[in-house]
Amino acid sequence: MGKVKVRATEGQPARNGATGTGRGTVNERGAGPNGGEVSLLRPLKAAESVARTIVGEIQDQQLPPGSSLPSEAAMLEKYRVSRESLREGLRLLEVQGMITIRRGPGGGPIVGSVDAAHLGRVSALFYNMDGASYEELLDAWVWAEAELAERAARYPDAKIRAARMKPFQHEHDDTPEGLGSYLERHAGFHHVVASLAGNRVLALSLQTYGQIVAHHVAVLADPRQLRDILVDDHLQIAEAITLGRPRQARELMTSHLRGVVEYCRARLTVPLDSPVEWL
């Protein structure tokens, strides 16, 4: 997220030291397709403004996940907003996974992580409200992962490609693992592929489809039944990416995802033409 000049409400200092209302110098309002206000043009609420300021300070100070943020009392004095607006701003960040609130004595806000799973939860709400179906989600997921795999194989530094794919280029063993660790490991492969795509917007955005699907399937069935097939697929895709073969990487990832999608289709208990459920 780049540096954004934020004008605040309730006398709150913006990051550039100004006070006022609105976002930047935009004060006009626009109509959306259904007659509603265009969210990009409306002035920021005090809670949104303070949330954006907190995010900016996390970036400016390069605070890693797990870092403690100032106490509520310190924030109230610093940002000069009402307690209600501050708490609402913190809740906005908490819902989106940017911070977590530690409860009880000695608690307070701590820095969260940039995670496609958090973005997926928010995205699922918008898909639901727009009526986007599970069929559309699955179709988008196949295309997205294939696109990321092709881009990963085009990553210009062969040594980095090889290093990141190396953990997935070994024969799997028969060691049992829990569902949580299995899902984490499977998602980890796709995350590493996305990290080689050379575009952080695509890497973060396109991973959300798989995150939403994984949530729905994990609560309906045990995907470890596909363990051997998935691990073998990952090995072949990793080899294609390592060798810098974009077309092959795309084809292998497409085939891999189509197999997973068929597994998902057979186990989803909702009609595939029904809207994606908000997580």
VEXMIPA-357515 format. One record per atom (N, C-alpha, C, O): residue in one letter; x, y, z. Coordinates in steps of 0.02 Angstrom, whole numbers, padded with zeros to 5 digits, always signed. Example, Ala and Ser with C-alpha at 12.3 -4.5 7.8 and 13.67 -1.06 7.14 Angstrom:
<sites>
A+00660-00284+00390 A+00615-00225+00390 A+00660-00165+00390 A+00712-00166+00423 S+00642-00112+00354 S+00684-00053+00357 S+00645+00002+00394 S+00670+00057+00402 
</sites>
This chain:
<sites>
M+00042-00059+00000 M+00000+00000+00000 M+00044+00062+00000 M+00088+00068+00043 G+00034+00107-00047 G+00077+00166-00052 G+00060+00217+00001 G+00012+00209+00039 K+00098+00271+00003 K+00086+00324+00051 K+00025+00364+00028 K+00025+00391-00027 V-00025+00368+00069 V-00087+00402+00053 V-00098+00459+00101 V-00095+00450+00161 K-00111+00518+00074 K-00126+00575+00118 K-00198+00568+00142 K-00244+00563+00101 V-00207+00569+00206 V-00274+00558+00234 V-00296+00620+00272 V-00260+00642+00317 R-00352+00646+00255 R-00381+00700+00295 R-00431+00669+00343 R-00471+00626+00324 A-00429+00692+00404 A-00468+00659+00456 A-00530+00699+00474 A-00538+00756+00454 T-00573+00666+00513 T-00630+00699+00542 T-00620+00702+00617 T-00571+00675+00643 E-00664+00736+00651 E-00662+00743+00724 E-00597+00775+00747 E-00573+00761+00802 G-00567+00819+00706 G-00507+00853+00726 G-00445+00810+00726 G-00394+00828+00753 Q-00450+00752+00695 Q-00395+00704+00694 Q-00340+00727+00647 Q-00355+00749+00592 P-00277+00723+00668 P-00222+00741+00623 P-00213+00688+00570 P-00211+00629+00585 A-00207+00709+00508 A-00192+00660+00456 A-00118+00646+00456 A-00079+00678+00491 R-00098+00597+00416 R-00028+00577+00416 R+00016+00633+00388 R+00075+00636+00404 N-00013+00678+00347 N+00027+00733+00322 N+00021+00795+00365 N+00045+00849+00346 G-00013+00789+00423 G-00020+00844+00470 G-00080+00887+00459 G-00092+00933+00499 A-00120+00875+00408 A-00179+00916+00395 A-00238+00890+00433 A-00238+00833+00456 T-00290+00930+00439 T-00353+00907+00468 T-00409+00927+00421 T-00400+00971+00378 G-00466+00895+00428 G-00522+00911+00385 G-00564+00851+00374 G-00566+00807+00417 T-00599+00846+00318 T-00640+00789+00303 T-00624+00765+00233 T-00594+00801+00193 G-00643+00703+00219 G-00635+00677+00152 G-00570+00639+00145 G-00530+00635+00191 R-00561+00612+00086 R-00501+00574+00070 R-00462+00615+00020 R-00486+00629-00035 G-00400+00634+00037 G-00362+00678-00006 G-00399+00743-00015 G-00419+00775+00034 T-00410+00763-00077 T-00447+00825-00090 T-00514+00810-00122 T-00547+00855-00148 V-00536+00748-00118 V-00599+00729-00149 V-00656+00740-00100 V-00657+00710-00046 N-00704+00782-00119 N-00762+00794-00076 N-00827+00777-00111 N-00880+00777-00080 E-00823+00763-00176 E-00884+00750-00213 E-00910+00679-00201 E-00873+00637-00176 R-00971+00667-00217 R-01001+00602-00210 R-01024+00579-00279 R-01046+00619-00320 G-01019+00514-00290 G-01041+00487-00354 G-01093+00434-00343 G-01100+00407-00288 A-01131+00419-00395 A-01183+00367-00390 A-01157+00302-00417 A-01125+00301-00470 G-01172+00248-00382 G-01153+00182-00404 G-01202+00155-00454 G-01251+00189-00469 P-01191+00094-00480 P-01235+00066-00531 P-01307+00055-00507 P-01353+00053-00547 N-01317+00048-00441 N-01384+00039-00414 N-01409+00102-00380 N-01456+00099-00340 G-01379+00158-00396 G-01401+00221-00367 G-01368+00237-00301 G-01382+00289-00271 G-01324+00192-00276 G-01291+00203-00213 G-01229+00247-00222 G-01209+00262-00278 E-01201+00266-00166 E-01142+00309-00168 E-01080+00269-00188 E-01072+00212-00165 V-01037+00297-00230 V-00975+00264-00249 V-00926+00269-00191 V-00908+00323-00170 S-00905+00210-00165 S-00865+00210-00104 S-00798+00244-00113 S-00770+00271-00065 L-00770+00244-00174 L-00705+00274-00185 L-00708+00350-00183 L-00657+00383-00174 L-00767+00379-00191 L-00774+00451-00193 L-00801+00481-00128 L-00794+00542-00117 R-00830+00441-00085 R-00859+00470-00025 R-00804+00487+00025 R-00752+00455+00026 P-00815+00537+00067 P-00766+00554+00119 P-00758+00496+00168 P-00806+00460+00182 L-00698+00488+00194 L-00686+00436+00243 L-00719+00453+00309 L-00720+00511+00330 K-00747+00403+00342 K-00771+00412+00410 K-00711+00416+00456 K-00655+00396+00438 A-00722+00442+00516 A-00667+00449+00564 A-00635+00382+00578 A-00573+00377+00582 A-00675+00329+00585 A-00648+00263+00600 A-00605+00237+00543 A-00552+00207+00555 E-00627+00249+00481 E-00588+00227+00423 E-00523+00266+00418 E-00471+00238+00400 S-00527+00330+00433 S-00468+00372+00429 S-00415+00352+00479 S-00356+00348+00463 V-00436+00339+00541 V-00387+00319+00592 V-00360+00249+00576 V-00301+00236+00589 A-00401+00205+00548 A-00377+00139+00528 A-00323+00145+00475 A-00272+00111+00478 R-00334+00189+00427 R-00285+00199+00374 R-00221+00229+00402 R-00166+00211+00380 T-00227+00274+00449 T-00168+00304+00479 T-00127+00251+00517 T-00066+00251+00513 I-00161+00207+00553 I-00127+00153+00590 I-00089+00108+00541 I-00032+00090+00554 V-00122+00089+00486 V-00089+00047+00436 V-00027+00082+00408 V+00025+00051+00398 G-00034+00147+00394 G+00023+00185+00368 G+00081+00186+00416 G+00139+00181+00395 E+00067+00191+00480 E+00120+00191+00530 E+00152+00122+00537 E+00212+00117+00550 I+00113+00070+00530 I+00141+00002+00531 I+00191-00005+00474 I+00245-00034+00483 Q+00173+00021+00415 Q+00217+00017+00357 Q+00279+00061+00366 Q+00335+00039+00354 D+00268+00123+00389 D+00324+00169+00397 D+00376+00142+00446 D+00436+00149+00435 Q+00352+00110+00499 Q+00397+00084+00550 Q+00419+00012+00536 Q+00459-00017+00572 Q+00392-00016+00481 Q+00409-00085+00460 Q+00400-00134+00518 Q+00444-00174+00533 L+00342-00129+00550 L+00329-00173+00608 L+00310-00243+00583 L+00264-00249+00543 P+00344-00295+00606 P+00329-00363+00584 P+00267-00389+00620 P+00247-00362+00672 P+00236-00442+00594 P+00179-00473+00628 P+00198-00492+00700 P+00252-00517+00713 G+00150-00479+00745 G+00163-00494+00816 G+00186-00434+00856 G+00189-00437+00917 S+00203-00379+00822 S+00226-00319+00857 S+00168-00286+00894 S+00112-00284+00868 S+00181-00262+00953 S+00129-00227+00992 S+00120-00156+00967 S+00169-00122+00950 L+00058-00134+00964 L+00043-00065+00946 L+00029-00026+01010 L+00020-00056+01063 P+00027+00041+01007 P+00014+00081+01068 P-00052+00063+01100 P-00097+00036+01068 S-00058+00078+01163 S-00120+00065+01201 S-00176+00110+01176 S-00164+00158+01139 E-00236+00093+01196 E-00294+00134+01176 E-00286+00205+01201 E-00300+00253+01164 A-00263+00213+01263 A-00254+00281+01291 A-00204+00321+01249 A-00215+00380+01235 A-00149+00289+01230 A-00099+00324+01190 A-00126+00342+01121 A-00111+00396+01096 M-00166+00297+01092 M-00194+00312+01026 M-00245+00369+01029 M-00247+00411+00985 L-00285+00369+01082 L-00334+00423+01090 L-00300+00491+01094 L-00323+00539+01063 E-00246+00494+01130 E-00209+00557+01137 E-00176+00575+01071 E-00174+00634+01052 K-00149+00526+01036 K-00113+00539+00974 K-00158+00559+00916 K-00143+00607+00880 Y-00214+00523+00907 Y-00256+00533+00849 Y-00312+00583+00860 Y-00342+00607+00812 R-00327+00599+00923 R-00379+00648+00940 R-00446+00631+00907 R-00477+00673+00875 V-00467+00570+00917 V-00533+00548+00895 V-00571+00522+00956 V-00541+00512+01009 S-00635+00510+00948 S-00674+00484+01003 S-00655+00411+01016 S-00629+00377+00971 R-00668+00387+01076 R-00655+00317+01092 R-00694+00271+01046 R-00669+00218+01025 E-00756+00290+01030 E-00798+00250+00986 E-00767+00244+00917 E-00766+00189+00888 S-00742+00300+00889 S-00712+00298+00822 S-00648+00257+00822 S-00635+00220+00774 L-00608+00264+00874 L-00546+00225+00878 L-00561+00150+00880 L-00530+00111+00844 R-00607+00131+00923 R-00623+00060+00929 R-00654+00032+00865 R-00641-00025+00846 E-00694+00073+00831 E-00723+00051+00767 E-00667+00042+00715 E-00668-00006+00677 G-00619+00088+00714 G-00563+00083+00668 G-00522+00020+00681 G-00501-00014+00634 L-00510+00005+00745 L-00472-00055+00762 L-00511-00118+00743 L-00481-00167+00721 R-00577-00116+00751 R-00617-00174+00732 R-00614-00185+00656 R-00612-00242+00633 L-00614-00129+00618 L-00608-00135+00545 L-00544-00172+00526 L-00544-00215+00483 L-00489-00155+00559 L-00425-00186+00545 L-00424-00259+00569 L-00394-00302+00537 E-00457-00271+00626 E-00458-00339+00653 E-00496-00386+00608 E-00475-00442+00596 V-00553-00363+00583 V-00594-00405+00539 V-00556-00424+00476 V-00564-00478+00449 Q-00513-00378+00453 Q-00475-00391+00392 Q-00407-00424+00405 Q-00367-00432+00359 G-00395-00442+00468 G-00334-00479+00485 G-00271-00437+00490 G-00217-00464+00499 M-00278-00370+00485 M-00219-00328+00487 M-00192-00320+00558 M-00133-00306+00568 I-00236-00329+00607 I-00215-00329+00677 I-00256-00383+00714 I-00307-00406+00688 T-00233-00402+00772 T-00273-00442+00818 T-00275-00405+00884 T-00228-00370+00902 I-00330-00413+00920 I-00338-00380+00985 I-00329-00431+01040 I-00367-00479+01046 R-00278-00421+01079 R-00265-00464+01136 R-00308-00440+01194 R-00303-00382+01214 R-00350-00484+01222 R-00396-00464+01275 R-00363-00473+01344 R-00314-00509+01351 G-00391-00438+01393 G-00369-00447+01461 G-00312-00401+01480 G-00289-00362+01439 P-00288-00407+01543 P-00233-00365+01568 P-00170-00373+01525 P-00150-00428+01508 G-00140-00316+01509 G-00080-00318+01468 G-00093-00330+01394 G-00047-00338+01355 G-00158-00332+01376 G-00175-00345+01306 G-00172-00282+01265 G-00144-00231+01286 G-00201-00284+01207 G-00201-00227+01161 G-00192-00250+01090 G-00189-00310+01077 P-00189-00203+01043 P-00182-00222+00972 P-00111-00243+00955 P-00063-00213+00977 I-00106-00296+00914 I-00042-00318+00888 I-00047-00325+00812 I-00101-00338+00786 V+00009-00318+00779 V+00010-00319+00706 V-00005-00389+00680 V+00023-00438+00704 G-00050-00392+00630 G-00067-00456+00598 G-00023-00467+00537 G+00032-00440+00533 S-00048-00506+00490 S-00009-00522+00431 S-00049-00511+00367 S-00111-00513+00368 V-00014-00499+00313 V-00046-00494+00247 V-00055-00565+00222 V-00006-00598+00203 D-00116-00588+00221 D-00131-00658+00208 D-00189-00663+00160 D-00241-00630+00169 A-00182-00704+00108 A-00236-00713+00059 A-00299-00741+00092 A-00354-00730+00066 A-00291-00776+00148 A-00350-00803+00182 A-00394-00747+00209 A-00456-00751+00205 H-00363-00694+00235 H-00402-00637+00260 H-00438-00603+00201 H-00497-00586+00206 L-00402-00593+00147 L-00432-00562+00088 L-00488-00606+00061 L-00539-00581+00036 G-00479-00672+00065 G-00530-00718+00041 G-00595-00711+00080 G-00649-00714+00050 R-00590-00702+00145 R-00651-00694+00185 R-00690-00632+00165 R-00752-00633+00159 V-00654-00578+00154 V-00687-00516+00133 V-00715-00524+00062 V-00771-00504+00049 S-00676-00555+00018 S-00698-00564-00051 S-00761-00607-00055 S-00806-00594-00095 A-00764-00659-00012 A-00822-00704-00013 A-00887-00666+00001 A-00939-00682-00027 L-00883-00615+00043 L-00942-00574+00057 L-00965-00539-00006 L-01025-00537-00021 F-00918-00510-00044 F-00936-00474-00105 F-00962-00522-00158 F-01010-00506-00194 Y-00931-00581-00164 Y-00956-00630-00212 Y-01028-00650-00194 Y-01071-00657-00238 N-01041-00659-00130 N-01107-00678-00107 N-01158-00624-00125 N-01211-00639-00152 M-01142-00562-00109 M-01188-00507-00122 M-01201-00496-00196 M-01254-00473-00216 D-01151-00513-00237 D-01158-00504-00310 D-01190-00565-00343 D-01205-00563-00402 G-01201-00618-00303 G-01232-00677-00331 G-01184-00723-00369 G-01207-00767-00405 A-01119-00713-00361 A-01070-00756-00395 A-01077-00828-00370 A-01082-00839-00309 S-01076-00875-00416 S-01090-00945-00398 S-01026-00984-00383 S-00970-00963-00398 Y-01035-01043-00352 Y-00979-01088-00340 Y-00948-01111-00405 Y-00887-01119-00409 E-00988-01121-00456 E-00962-01141-00522 E-00915-01088-00549 E-00862-01104-00575 E-00935-01025-00542 E-00892-00970-00564 E-00828-00967-00523 E-00774-00953-00549 L-00834-00979-00458 L-00775-00979-00414 L-00726-01034-00434 L-00666-01021-00438 L-00751-01093-00446 L-00707-01149-00465 L-00673-01137-00532 L-00614-01152-00541 D-00711-01109-00579 D-00684-01092-00645 D-00628-01041-00638 D-00575-01047-00669 A-00640-00989-00597 A-00589-00937-00586 A-00528-00966-00552 A-00472-00945-00567 W-00537-01013-00507 W-00482-01043-00470 W-00434-01081-00517 W-00373-01074-00512 V-00463-01120-00564 V-00421-01157-00612 V-00380-01108-00653 V-00319-01117-00661 W-00412-01057-00680 W-00376-01008-00721 W-00322-00973-00681 W-00266-00964-00705 A-00339-00952-00619 A-00293-00913-00578 A-00229-00952-00563 A-00174-00925-00570 E-00236-01014-00541 E-00177-01053-00522 E-00134-01069-00584 E-00073-01071-00579 A-00166-01081-00641 A-00129-01094-00702 A-00090-01032-00723 A-00032-01037-00745 E-00121-00974-00717 E-00087-00911-00734 E-00027-00900-00689 E+00026-00880-00712 L-00035-00912-00625 L+00020-00903-00578 L+00077-00952-00592 L+00136-00933-00588 A+00060-01014-00609 A+00112-01063-00624 A+00152-01044-00686 A+00213-01051-00687 E+00117-01020-00737 E+00153-01000-00798 E+00199-00941-00783 E+00256-00940-00805 R+00174-00893-00745 R+00216-00835-00728 R+00276-00856-00685 R+00330-00829-00692 A+00264-00904-00640 A+00319-00927-00597 A+00375-00958-00639 A+00434-00947-00626 A+00356-00996-00689 A+00406-01028-00732 A+00444-00977-00774 A+00498-00991-00799 R+00415-00918-00782 R+00448-00864-00820 R+00492-00820-00774 R+00525-00774-00798 Y+00491-00834-00710 Y+00531-00792-00664 Y+00603-00793-00688 Y+00632-00846-00700 P+00633-00733-00695 P+00698-00730-00730 P+00758-00760-00694 P+00807-00778-00727 D+00756-00767-00628 D+00813-00793-00591 D+00805-00869-00580 D+00765-00890-00537 A+00841-00908-00617 A+00835-00981-00613 A+00855-01008-00545 A+00826-01057-00522 K+00904-00977-00513 K+00926-01000-00447 K+00871-00991-00395 K+00861-01034-00352 I+00836-00935-00398 I+00781-00924-00351 I+00723-00972-00365 I+00693-00999-00318 R+00708-00984-00429 R+00656-01033-00446 R+00673-01100-00416 R+00630-01132-00384 A+00735-01122-00425 A+00756-01188-00401 A+00753-01192-00325 A+00731-01242-00297 A+00775-01139-00291 A+00777-01138-00218 A+00707-01142-00189 A+00695-01178-00140 R+00660-01106-00218 R+00592-01105-00191 R+00553-01168-00207 R+00508-01187-00170 M+00570-01200-00261 M+00535-01262-00280 M+00567-01324-00249 M+00536-01377-00248 K+00628-01319-00225 K+00664-01377-00199 K+00626-01416-00145 K+00626-01477-00148 P+00594-01382-00096 P+00559-01421-00044 P+00503-01466-00071 P+00482-01513-00038 F+00479-01451-00132 F+00424-01490-00160 F+00447-01542-00210 F+00407-01577-00241 Q+00513-01547-00219 Q+00540-01595-00267 Q+00572-01655-00233 Q+00626-01677-00252 H+00538-01682-00184 H+00562-01742-00152 H+00503-01791-00147 H+00445-01771-00147 E+00519-01854-00143 E+00466-01904-00138 E+00431-01897-00070 E+00464-01889-00019 H+00366-01902-00071 H+00329-01897-00009 H+00334-01962+00030 H+00343-02016+00001 D+00328-01956+00095 D+00330-02017+00136 D+00260-02035+00159 D+00211-02002+00138 D+00254-02085+00200 D+00188-02107+00224 D+00174-02084+00295 D+00132-02113+00329 T+00209-02033+00317 T+00200-02008+00385 T+00131-01977+00392 T+00114-01931+00353 P+00090-02000+00439 P+00024-01969+00447 P+00031-01896+00469 P+00078-01879+00505 E-00014-01855+00449 E-00014-01786+00471 E-00086-01763+00482 E-00132-01788+00449 G-00095-01715+00527 G-00161-01690+00542 G-00190-01650+00485 G-00154-01629+00440 L-00255-01641+00487 L-00289-01605+00433 L-00262-01533+00427 L-00250-01509+00372 G-00252-01501+00484 G-00229-01432+00483 G-00161-01425+00451 G-00150-01382+00408 S-00114-01469+00471 S-00046-01465+00442 S-00047-01484+00368 S-00007-01458+00329 Y-00092-01530+00350 Y-00097-01550+00280 Y-00119-01491+00237 Y-00089-01476+00185 L-00172-01458+00259 L-00198-01401+00221 L-00146-01345+00217 L-00139-01312+00166 E-00110-01335+00272 E-00058-01283+00274 E-00003-01299+00223 E+00022-01255+00189 R+00015-01363+00220 R+00068-01384+00174 R+00045-01377+00102 R+00083-01354+00059 H-00016-01397+00088 H-00043-01391+00020 H-00047-01318-00001 H-00026-01300-00056 A-00073-01276+00043 A-00078-01204+00028 A-00009-01174+00021 A+00001-01127-00018 G+00039-01200+00059 G+00107-01174+00056 G+00137-01181-00014 G+00172-01136-00037 F+00124-01237-00047 F+00149-01247-00115 F+00122-01193-00161 F+00160-01162-00199 H+00057-01182-00158 H+00026-01133-00203 H+00048-01062-00185 H+00054-01019-00229 H+00062-01050-00122 H+00087-00984-00101 H+00156-00972-00130 H+00171-00916-00153 V+00199-01022-00128 V+00267-01015-00156 V+00264-01004-00231 V+00301-00962-00258 V+00221-01040-00265 V+00212-01030-00337 V+00191-00958-00351 V+00219-00925-00395 A+00143-00933-00312 A+00119-00865-00321 A+00175-00814-00308 A+00177-00761-00340 S+00219-00829-00261 S+00272-00782-00243 S+00321-00773-00301 S+00358-00723-00303 L+00322-00820-00348 L+00366-00815-00406 L+00332-00781-00466 L+00363-00775-00519 A+00270-00761-00458 A+00232-00734-00514 A+00257-00666-00537 A+00243-00644-00592 G+00294-00632-00493 G+00322-00567-00512 G+00273-00510-00509 G+00287-00456-00536 N+00215-00521-00477 N+00164-00469-00472 N+00127-00481-00407 N+00087-00527-00402 R+00139-00439-00356 R+00109-00451-00291 R+00033-00441-00291 R-00002-00472-00250 V+00008-00398-00335 V-00065-00389-00339 V-00097-00454-00363 V-00146-00478-00333 L-00070-00483-00416 L-00097-00546-00441 L-00086-00602-00391 L-00131-00643-00379 A-00027-00605-00361 A-00011-00659-00314 A-00060-00660-00256 A-00084-00713-00237 L-00074-00602-00227 L-00119-00599-00170 L-00191-00609-00190 L-00228-00647-00158 S-00212-00576-00243 S-00282-00579-00264 S-00302-00648-00288 S-00355-00673-00269 L-00261-00678-00330 L-00281-00742-00361 L-00280-00800-00312 L-00313-00850-00323 Q-00240-00793-00258 Q-00239-00847-00208 Q-00304-00851-00168 Q-00318-00902-00137 T-00343-00797-00169 T-00404-00797-00128 T-00454-00850-00150 T-00491-00876-00109 Y-00456-00866-00216 Y-00504-00915-00240 Y-00493-00982-00206 Y-00539-01014-00182 G-00430-01003-00204 G-00414-01067-00173 G-00427-01067-00098 G-00446-01118-00070 Q-00415-01010-00066 Q-00428-01005+00005 Q-00502-01015+00021 Q-00519-01049+00069 I-00545-00986-00020 I-00617-00993-00009 I-00639-01065-00021 I-00677-01094+00019 V-00615-01095-00075 V-00633-01164-00091 V-00609-01211-00035 V-00646-01254-00013 A-00546-01201-00013 A-00518-01244+00038 A-00559-01242+00102 A-00568-01293+00135 H-00584-01184+00119 H-00624-01178+00180 H-00688-01219+00174 H-00705-01256+00220 H-00722-01213+00118 H-00785-01249+00110 H-00776-01324+00107 H-00814-01362+00137 V-00724-01347+00072 V-00713-01418+00065 V-00688-01449+00130 V-00707-01505+00148 A-00645-01413+00166 A-00616-01440+00228 A-00669-01454+00281 A-00661-01499+00322 V-00724-01416+00280 V-00776-01428+00329 V-00825-01482+00307 V-00869-01501+00345 L-00818-01506+00244 L-00865-01556+00219 L-00834-01625+00212 L-00868-01676+00219 A-00768-01628+00199 A-00735-01692+00187 A-00662-01686+00206 A-00637-01631+00220 D-00628-01742+00206 D-00557-01743+00223 D-00516-01747+00159 D-00512-01801+00129 P-00486-01691+00137 P-00449-01691+00074 P-00385-01731+00076 P-00352-01738+00025 R-00366-01759+00134 R-00307-01802+00136 R-00315-01865+00095 R-00267-01900+00081 Q-00378-01880+00075 Q-00389-01937+00030 Q-00352-01927-00036 Q-00335-01976-00070 L-00340-01865-00054 L-00305-01849-00117 L-00231-01839-00107 L-00196-01817-00153 R-00206-01855-00048 R-00137-01837-00030 R-00085-01860-00082 R-00046-01819-00106 D-00085-01924-00099 D-00034-01950-00144 D-00037-01916-00212 D+00014-01898-00240 I-00098-01908-00238 I-00106-01877-00304 I-00082-01805-00303 I-00047-01783-00348 L-00102-01768-00251 L-00084-01697-00247 L-00009-01688-00241 L+00020-01645-00274 V+00023-01728-00199 V+00095-01721-00190 V+00132-01737-00255 V+00180-01702-00273 D+00111-01789-00291 D+00142-01805-00355 D+00132-01748-00406 D+00178-01732-00443 D+00073-01719-00407 D+00060-01662-00451 D+00106-01604-00434 D+00135-01573-00478 H+00113-01590-00370 H+00156-01535-00348 H+00228-01546-00371 H+00261-01499-00393 L+00251-01608-00366 L+00319-01624-00386 L+00330-01609-00460 L+00381-01579-00479 Q+00282-01629-00502 Q+00289-01617-00574 Q+00286-01543-00591 Q+00324-01519-00633 I+00241-01508-00558 I+00235-01436-00571 I+00299-01400-00548 I+00324-01356-00583 A+00325-01420-00490 A+00386-01389-00464 A+00444-01399-00512 A+00485-01354-00521 E+00448-01458-00542 E+00502-01472-00589 E+00496-01428-00652 E+00546-01403-00677 A+00434-01420-00676 A+00424-01378-00736 A+00442-01306-00722 A+00472-01272-00764 I+00425-01281-00662 I+00441-01212-00644 I+00517-01205-00636 I+00546-01156-00659 T+00548-01253-00604 T+00620-01251-00594 T+00658-01249-00661 T+00707-01213-00668 L+00634-01288-00709 L+00666-01291-00774 L+00647-01233-00820 L+00671-01228-00876 G+00602-01189-00796 G+00582-01132-00836 G+00541-01149-00896 G+00553-01125-00951 R+00491-01193-00886 R+00448-01215-00941 R+00376-01190-00928 R+00335-01227-00901 P+00362-01128-00948 P+00297-01097-00931 P+00236-01133-00959 P+00186-01141-00925 R+00241-01156-01022 R+00183-01190-01052 R+00168-01255-01015 R+00110-01270-01001 Q+00220-01293-01001 Q+00211-01356-00965 Q+00185-01344-00895 Q+00141-01380-00871 A+00211-01292-00861 A+00188-01276-00794 A+00114-01259-00793 A+00077-01279-00749 R+00093-01221-00844 R+00022-01203-00848 R-00021-01264-00860 R-00073-01272-00827 E+00000-01307-00906 E-00040-01366-00922 E-00045-01413-00861 E-00099-01440-00847 L+00011-01423-00827 L+00011-01467-00768 L-00032-01439-00713 L-00069-01475-00679 M-00028-01373-00702 M-00068-01342-00649 M-00143-01346-00667 M-00184-01357-00624 T-00159-01335-00731 T-00229-01340-00753 T-00256-01410-00740 T-00311-01418-00713 S-00218-01460-00759 S-00238-01529-00749 S-00246-01545-00674 S-00293-01577-00653 H-00198-01521-00635 H-00199-01530-00563 H-00262-01500-00532 H-00298-01533-00494 L-00277-01438-00549 L-00335-01404-00520 L-00400-01433-00544 L-00449-01436-00506 R-00403-01456-00606 R-00465-01487-00630 R-00481-01550-00591 R-00539-01564-00577 G-00429-01587-00573 G-00440-01646-00532 G-00466-01629-00463 G-00511-01661-00437 V-00437-01576-00433 V-00459-01554-00367 V-00530-01527-00371 V-00571-01539-00326 V-00545-01491-00425 V-00612-01462-00433 V-00664-01517-00438 V-00718-01510-00410 E-00649-01570-00474 E-00697-01625-00479 E-00710-01656-00410 E-00767-01675-00394 Y-00658-01661-00370 Y-00665-01685-00301 Y-00711-01639-00262 Y-00754-01661-00224 C-00701-01574-00270 C-00742-01524-00234 C-00814-01526-00257 C-00860-01524-00216 R-00824-01531-00322 R-00893-01533-00349 R-00932-01591-00320 R-00992-01585-00305 A-00899-01647-00311 A-00933-01708-00286 A-00950-01703-00212 A-00991-01741-00188 R-00919-01655-00177 R-00928-01653-00105 R-00963-01590-00079 R-00985-01588-00021 L-00969-01540-00120 L-01006-01480-00099 L-01079-01499-00092 L-01109-01528-00136 T-01108-01480-00036 T-01177-01499-00022 T-01227-01446-00046 T-01287-01454-00037 V-01202-01393-00076 V-01245-01341-00102 V-01245-01343-00178 V-01195-01366-00207 P-01298-01321-00211 P-01298-01320-00284 P-01241-01276-00310 P-01228-01222-00283 L-01209-01298-00363 L-01152-01261-00390 L-01172-01194-00420 L-01130-01150-00429 D-01237-01186-00435 D-01259-01122-00462 D-01283-01075-00408 D-01308-01020-00423 S-01276-01094-00345 S-01297-01051-00290 S-01240-01002-00272 S-01182-01016-00286 P-01257-00945-00242 P-01206-00895-00225 P-01155-00922-00175 P-01172-00960-00130 V-01093-00901-00183 V-01040-00919-00136 V-01058-00894-00067 V-01075-00835-00059 E-01053-00938-00019 E-01071-00919+00049 E-01016-00877+00081 E-00957-00890+00071 W-01036-00826+00119 W-00988-00785+00154 W-00957-00826+00210 W-00993-00857+00250 L-00891-00826+00215 L-00856-00866+00265 L-00865-00837+00334 L-00839-00864+00383 
</sites>
